[in-house]
Amino acid sequence: MLKSVRFFPLCALAVVLILIGQVAVFGQSRTNSSQGESAKNSSAKSKKRKKKKTSSASFIVLGSPNQPASVVEVPAAAKFEAPVSQPATPSIRAEKSSGISISPKGVVPNGAVPTGNIIISEFRVRGPNGANDEYVELYNAGGSDHTVSGGGTGYAVAASDGVARCVIPNGTVIPNRGHYLCVNSVGYSLASYAAGNGTTATGDATYTTDIPDNAGIAIFSTSVAVDFTLANRLDAVGSTSEANTNYKEGTGYPALTPFSINYSFYRDLCGKSGSITTFGPCTLTGPKDTNNNAADFVFVDTNGTSAGAGQRLGSPGPENLSAPIERNASVAVTALDVCVAAASPPNRVRDFASDPANNSTFGTLDIRRTLTNNTGGNVTRLRFRIIDITTFPAPSGIADLRPRTSTDVVVTVDRPPCGSGTSNVTVRGTTLEEPPSQPNGGGFNTSMSAPTVTLGTPLANGATIDLRLLLGIQQTGNFKIYFNAELLP
């Protein structure tokens, strides 16, 4: 069975998206593409109301490193394709790069919070520590804070053997767009992944009984096992090999070859199903939920392994109650220097120096942006989650980018009133959050933190921070990158 899996050990760790040039070693890379497609529920879940869709704006940079670019704001629902072609010289050409998709908060009519809007947002049933290295992450998609009030003692997360693995106790409050994390304490290996201020991704609840490979998982509005029925089911995910339809939606996700790799399935946050080659803006304002596991979940792992459910470089990112929450609508992102084109230095800097050890065989792309806090209060934790990117395994003509950690740099800018003089500003580096170890650099679902934003040094309301996102380049070509902003007050 091992022959069916292709492992591609890339070099050093990276915190920013990178174009990778070691394609001869790793094979053809795949690129994410965006297609302006909104996720719609194909069938109604029990007790689930459809949420009101709200449009969002995405900031898109067009052009190439050697020519001016324009920043275009488009409605999230719009279809957008820029003409992209392979440059004649070994450089990268941008279709999208500033990449923070601005998504307003969802609104549920009359403030109601249907229990069906507690969904399974990410999971795995095996990892580097073996069959017990597993977790199930839940997400509140209801539009407001949700207080658990279920049958018995709360909401149960159960496997298709009918045995509850964890129970979310009644009275637990899951914030709007917040998470709850159940982990197998026997083998879970991601407990030191970053979460909130001084916290890590430990389980909000734990269990010790393994969930079998490719088995179905469901969350029910009761902890009473006899009531684990379709009428009480809030959400489910399972593979094509799962026979019990109560524990999957649709035909299920493609069954995996059971390798102990650092992988996860997570709900599509962009609207392109993890496609590397689809360009255009992200169209979703939250996790995709069409009641079809195969369409809603994206498979990623830290080596870009082919294990049966698609192949793309990325990382698991379990989130618990303490984790930062997506707040795209509460921040504004602009070019570092608005007096020059978005594709020109110092807003975007192309370094051709080869650095294979850091997943930058064809150099780096350094994207600098200014973020403004519009939350109405302090921000004490700030990070960015990559929801769309061109990365391994990208085909020829598509850039293979590897996000990597960067340090602070001092940059000269000309800010309004333009032409009145220049000044030096410190552009803060961002850090690739590990574990999981990402020796090949970041990819889909990778998170990158702004380490200077802390409880002790918060970003005040109305204040700005200058940030850089460093991407290693392993293959040149057309590229895209989108982030969600996650933060805590």
N, C-alpha and C positions, 0 to 999 in steps of 0.2 A: 504493500500500500504506500510505502514511503516514496516509491518512484513517482507517484502522481503529484507529489508536492514539490514545488521548486522554491528553495530557500535562496535568498539573495542578500548575503551579508554585506551591507554597505558600511561605510567607514564611520567617522565620528558622529557624536550627537549634535543636533542642531535645534535651535529654537525658532528659526524663521523658515518660511517656505523657501525651497530651493529648487533651481533647475538642475537636474543631475545629468552628468555626461558620461557616467560609467555604464552606458547602456550595453556595450559589448560584453560586459561582465554579467549584468543583471538581466539582460533580455529586454524586450520591448516594453516600454512603460505605458501605463494607461493614464488618460487625463480626464478630469472631471469636466463636464460641460454643463452649462445652464440652459434650460429651455423654459420659456415663460409659461409654466404650467402650474395651475393651482391645484392643491390636493383637495379632493371632495370625497365625502363619505359615500362609498358605494352601497352600503346598506346600513340600516340603523342598528346600533347596539342596544341591548337591554338597558333601559333607564338612561340612555345617553341622548342628550339633545344636541342638535347641530349648533356649532358655535358661529356667531356672526363674524364674517370675514372682514378684515380691515386691510386697506392697502398700505404698503410701506414704500419708502423710497430707498433706492440703492445708488451709491456713488460709484461711478464707473469711469475708469481712465482709459482713453483710447490713444493709440500712437505707438511709437517705438522709442527705445532709449536715445536715439539720435535725432529725433524730430519732435516738434511741439505736440502737446496733447491737450485735449479739452476735457473738462470734468462735466459730465452730463448727469442730471438728476431725472430719473424716469420713474413712473408709477410701478409698483411691484408687479401689477398684473400685466404690464406691457411685455410684448415679445420684443426681444432686442438681439440682433446679430450684427456685429461689426465685421467689416471685411478684414480677414486675417490671412496672412500668407507667410510662408517660411522666408525669413530674411536671407539675403545672399551671403551675408557675413555672419560669423558666429556670435550673434547677439540675440537678445530676446525682444520680442515685440509684445506689447501689452494689449490685451482686450479688456481686462479689468484688473485693477490692482489695489486701489485704496481699500476696497473690500469690506467695509463694515456696512452690513445691510441693516437699515434703520427700520425696526418693526415696532409699531405702537402696541400698547397693551391690548389684549383681547377683551371684549366686553360680552358678558352673558346677559340676555334680556332680563330686566327686573331684578338683577343681582342674584339670580338663582344659581346654585352650584350643583349641577347634576352629579351624582356619585360616579356615573359612567365616565366622567372626565378625569378620573384617576387612572392613568394608563401606564403600561410597561414601556419605559423609554430606552432602556439599554440592559443588556444581560450577556452572560456567557455561562456555560456549564462545564468548562474545563479551562485550564491555564497552565503556565510553566510548572506549577507545583502539582500538577496532575488533575485527577477527576474531581477533587474537592476544591479546586481553585476557581470558585464561581461566585457570582452575585446576580441579584435582580434589582434594577433601579426603577423606581416609580416616579411619575411626574404629574403635577397638578395642572391640567389644561383647562380648568373650569372658568378662569377669568377673575377669580378672587380667592382669598384664603379659604382653605377647606378644613373643616373640623370633622374628624372621623366619627361616625355614629353608625355602627353596624350591628348585625345580629351577633349574639354571643358576646365575645370580648372585643370585637373589632373586625377589620378587614383581613382576610387570610390570603397569603400567597401560597399556592399549592402547585405541586407537579401532577402529571397525569396519572400517577399512582393513587391519587386521591388523598395524599398526605400533605398537610400544611407544613410549609417550611418556616414561615414566620407569620406573625400577626401584628398588624399595626393597631395599637391599643385605641379603644374609644377615647375621645378627648384630644388625641394628637392633632395638632394644627400643622398642615402642610401649606406653606405660603403659595400664593399665586405664582406660577411658573417655577415653584420650588420642587425639590426632590426628596425621596425617602429611599433608604438603601438597606436591603437585606443581603447578608453575606454568609457564606459557609465558613465558620470560624476554624474548621479543621485545616483548610488549605489556602484561604484567601490571601493573595500576595500583594494587594494594592492598598493596604491600609495606610501607607505613608504618602500616597498621592495627595497633593495639596487640596485643601477644601477652603474653609473660611479663615478668619483671623486667628492664627495659632492652632487651627484644627486641621485634621487630615481626614481622608475618606474612609474612616472606620464605619462599621455597620451601625445603623440606627436600631437594627434587630439582627440577631444571628440564628443560625441553625447548624446542625451537624450531619444531616442525612443527605448524601449526594443526590443531585438531580441527574439522571442518566443522560448520556450523550443523545442529542437530537430529540429528547423528550419535550412534551408540551408543558407550558407554565401558564397559570391563570391567576388573576386576582378576583376575589369574591367579596361581596358586601356583607359577609358573615364569616365567623370563625367556626361555625358548626358544620362538621364534615358532611353530614347527611344532606345539607343544603347547598353543597357545591354543585349547583345546577346552572343551566343556561340562563334561567330567569334571574339568578343572583350574580351572574358573571359581569364584571366591569370591563375586563380586557383579557386577551389571551395571545400567546405567541407559541408556535410550535413548528416543527419541520414537516416536510412532505412525508416522512416515515412515521409520524405520529398518527395513530389510528383513531384516537378519541377526538372528535371534532369539537368537543367542549373546551379543548386545550390548544386551539389554534384558530386563526382566522383565514379564510380562503383555503387554498391548498397547502399553505405553509411555506416557510422559507426553505431553500435547497438544503438537504441534509448534508452535514459536514463529515469529512473523514476525521476521525477523532484523534487529532494531533494535539499534544500539549504545548500550544503556542500562545503567545500573548495577543489574544484577539478579543473582539467583542462584536456583537450586533447592536447598532444604535439606530434610532429612528431618523430618517432623512430630515435634515433641518434646512435644506436649500430648495428642494423640489426637482432635483435631477437624478435621484436614485443613485448617487455616488458615481455618476458618469464623469470620466476624466475628459472626454472629448466634446461634451455638450457645452457650448458657450451661451452667454446671455445672463441676465440678472437672476438671482435667487427670487423665488416667488412665494415662499412660505413665511408665515409670521410665527410659526411654532412647529413642533414635531409633526411629521406627516402621519395621518391616521385615516386610512381609507377602508379599514377592516379587511385588509389584504396583506398578510405578513410578508409575502414575497415582494410586494411593491413598496412597503413602508419601511423596511429595515435594510440597513447597509452593513456589509461585513468589512471589517478592517483588521489588520494586524501589523505588528511592528517590523515584519520582514517582507511584506508584500507577498504573502504565501498564497498559492492556489490550493484551496482546501475544499472546493466544491460549491462555494456560494459567491463567486466573483472574486476579483483580485485587485487590491489597492493598498497602498502604503497608508498606514494610519495607526491610531492607538486607542486602547480603551480609556475611558474617562469617567469612572464611577463618581456620582455626586450624592451627597447625603443632605440632611436638613440644614447643616451649617454652611453648605457650599454657596458661592456667589450665584446670583440670579441674573438671567438675561434681561438687560435693560437698554436695548438698542434705542428706544424712543427717548431715553433720558440723557443721551450724549450727542454731541455734534462733532463731526470729524471734517477737518479742512486740510489743505496742503500746508506744509511747514512754512513755505514762503509763497504767499498768494500773489506776490508781484511777478512771479515767473510761471511758466507753464508747468503743469502737474508732472509731466514726464521729464522735466529738466532738473539738473542739480540746483539747489540741494534737496528738492523734493523726491527725486529718484536718482540713485547713483549706481552706475554699473562698474564693477571692478572685475577686470579680466584675469587677475592673478589666479592661477590654478592652485587649489588647496584640497586635494583628494581626501586627505585625512579627516576633513570636516565636511564631507559630502558636497564639495564645491569644485569639482573637476574643471568646470568651465567658468569659475569665478563666482561672484555673488551679485545679487540684486538687493539694494538697500532702499527700502521704502520709508520715507519720513512723513509723519503726519502730526497734526495738532488736535488734541481732543479737549473738548470743553464739557465740564460737568454742569448739566442742566437738571439735576435731580431735585433741586430745592433744599438739599442738605449736603453734609460731608460725604465723600466716598472714601472708605477705608480699605477697600480691597478691589483691585482691578485686574482683570485678565481678559484674554481674547481666545475664543474657540474657533478653530478653522472648520468651516462648514462646506467649503467648496474650494478646490485647488487642482491644478495640473501637477501630477506627481507620478511616481512609479506605479504601474508600468505604462508609460505614455508612448503612443506610437510616434513614428518619425514625423517631425513637423510640429509636435506639441512639446512644450517645455516640461522637463522633469525638475520640479522645485522641491527643496528640502528646508523647511523652517529650522532655524538654529538660534542659539543664544547669542545675544549681542551685548556690548558694553556701551557706556555713555561716550558720546563724541561731542566736541564743540564745533558748531557750524555757524558760518556767517550768513545772515539773512537780510533781505531788504523788505521791510514791512511797511504797511500804509502809514502815512501817505507815501506811495511808491516813488522812489527816486530822491527821497529826502535824506537818505543816508543809510548806512548798514550798521548792524550790531551783531554781537556774538551771542548765541544761545546754546544751552546744553540740551542735547537730544538724548533722552534716556533710553538705555537698552532694555530689551525684553528677554525673559528667561523661559526656555523650554521646560515645562513642568514634568518632572520625573519622580518616582516611577510612573508608568513602566519605562524601563530602559529603552531608549530609542537611538541605537547606534547608527541607524540609517537616516537620522533626521526625522522631523515631524511630518505629518500628513493630515489626512482626514481625521477630524475629531480631536486633534492635538490642541492642547491649551498652552498659551504663552502669557506669562504674568508681567505686570509692571511693578517691579519689586520696591520702588521708592514710594508707592502709595500704601500706607500702613495706618494702623490705629494711632501711632505716634506722629505720623506725618500725613494726615489725610489731605485729599484734594477738595478744597472748599467749593461750595456752590458758586458757579460762575467762573471758577478758576480754570486754567488750562494747563495741560502737560504736553510737552513735545516728546514723541516716541518714535523709535525706529523698529522696523521689522526686517530682519536680515534673512535672506533666502539663499541657500546654496543652489547652484545650478549644475545638475548632472546631465542635462540634455537641453539644447537650445530649441527655441520654437515659440509658438503662440502660447500665451499663458493667461491664467485667471486666478484670483484668490479672493475669497469672501470670509469675513469673520463675524461672529456675534460678540458683543461686549457683555461680559458678566461682571457684576459688581455687588458690593455690600455697602450699606450706609455706615 
